[in-house]
Amino acid sequence: MSIDRETVQKIAYLARIRVDDDQLDPLAGEISGIIDWIEQLSELDTNGVEPMASVAAMTLPMRKDAVTDGNCRDGVLKNAPDSEDGFFAVPKVVE
Amino acid sequence: MTKLTSLSIAAARDGLKKKEFSASELTEAHIVAMEGARELNAFITETPEIALERARESDVRLGKGSPLSAMDGIPIAIKDLFATEGVLTTAASHILDGFTPTYESTVSANLRSAGAVMLGKTNLDEFAMGSANITSFYGNVKNPWKATGGKNVGKDLVPGGSSGGSAAAVASGIAMAATGTDTGGSIRQPASFTGIVGLKPTYGRCSRWGTVAFASSLDQAGPMTKTVRDAAIMLQAMAGHDAKDSTSADMALPDFESALTGDIRGLKVGVPSEYRIDGIDPEITAIWDRGIEWLKDAGAEIIEVSLPTTKYALPTYYIVAPAEASANLARYDGVRFGLRVPGESLDDMYMNTRGAGFGAEVKRRILIGTYVLSAGYYDAYYIKAQKVRTLISEDFKKAFTSVDVLLTPTAPSAAFAIGEKQDDPIAMYLNDVFTVPTSLAGLPGISLPAGLNNDGLPLGLQLIGRAFDEETLLRVAGVLETAANFTHQPGGK
């Protein structure tokens, strides 16, 4: 098995997803199965091949560095689970 | 008069013009159908008031003889992945609880500007991740089709996914058409499973702005309709350049409907030999062979082509798509919108929110994406997959130097029962074996119903075209549609 429970724990923390202890082993099994299946790509010789990040055969367009939107604070905050005085509110970060 | 809910967009457009019925009557008939088919669970949110209001506005325009477009007064459904101003938008995820956008996605705004009437927001796989519409927080969608024979008689079948609610709504006559999105097959595979037409346009044809992102280099919106002509009409209304999406193609739109000339004499149709995979259902091969004959009879030249890296497309996709998803879904943090589950610290709050808010398949994909992008594995997995993606794209480019269009099956099977393949992610991923390569290459693909299998379930055929050549795709699809003459309806109608 390519992925053990410690690795799952580590990537779950990187992704900030709470995973219960009893889920670590099943997830390790499922993810290992998928990663092992993906390993077949190593059969292919890709030396000298350019990696493809986008299929759009175009250069990204430039735009004017100008303000085109704004003054919509209430709209931005409308869906926030918690906000105060025009700001998003989060648990205390700095002691 | 024909039942209003069985009309195509093209027929309804003509009926509205001739004042045989009003947009309000058309919309009311579809609202009745929507309310009568709730057991399919095709909708997450129904918006009958919005629909009736927009239909009344359409009637005013139609009364003056100045409709906005061929879509004016046409009742459609919107996949719940498109942000809709003032209407709950969920992506079928718990983590977007209560999210009511203050803006409208470009695609749904374009449809609205064309006069289309929104009936509601359709169910889907959570964040469009799935091929059976069984990962939605809002429950499974049922396929309106039932098997008339075989092992699945009497069972509820999946509609395919991820655009399963859209597919079920169109197939059952609730909506005249629906928007879908396709990242690896999410328009074409459900279209095949429900006997309708599904078109994934070229990457860049439709703006991604305001559509909940899954894998940004692959996601593309497209129409799901009853006929090929309707797909052309609806694509016309959805597509177009949008400065708010930097990958949106800045090019003029052709008149898609006029591409349907019915004449494909001399056209070269490629048949990729690698798509004849081992262990494929013989009925799929049979319908594919029939499709080849139909196009040959219509005057096309059939050419065997090779796409050698086909078998590596799925594993490539399952690196690229989860990697992009893990980045895109980082925004669901319990701060700006949706669900928040409190925690001691900010990190705790993030972890609790994301642990509770995402379903099992979404978590699995985020974890895989995080793994393949993590230090020490980035080159071995992610860069490797991007290199293979180049090879897959080059295969298609090479094939299109000798042919104009490719013909393949859409999916390796007909619709299966709810619960089947549920415990085996890779078996589920194989549903998209014929659609994923096209997505990786950014090419347009269309699925249309070609016939029924022995169990009475629809089977689709897929056509794949050159980039930004939806016209040829639609032209060939129109010919195939005429030859197939698929008039079956779910429920043996």
Interface residues (C-beta under 8 A of the other chain):
Chain A: I3 T7 V8 I11 A12 Y13 L14 A15 R16 I17 R18 V19 L27 E30 I31 G33 I34 I35 W37 I38 Q40 L41 S42 L44 T46 V49 E50 P51 M52 A53 S54 V55 A56 A57 M58 L60 P61 R63 C72 G75 V76 K78 N79 A80 P81 D82 F88 V90 P91 K92 V93
Chain B: G98 F99 T100 P101 T102 Y203 G204 S217 A243 S246 T247 A249 D250 T309 K311 Y312 P315 T316 Y318 I319 S326 D333 G334 V335 R336 F337 G338 L339 R340 P342 G343 E344 S345 L346 D347 D348 M349 Y350 M351 N352 R354 G355 A356 F358 K363 R364 I366 L367 I368 T370 Y371 S374 Y381 I383 K384 A385 Q386 K387 V388 R389 T390 L391 S393 P425 I426 L440 A441 G442 A467
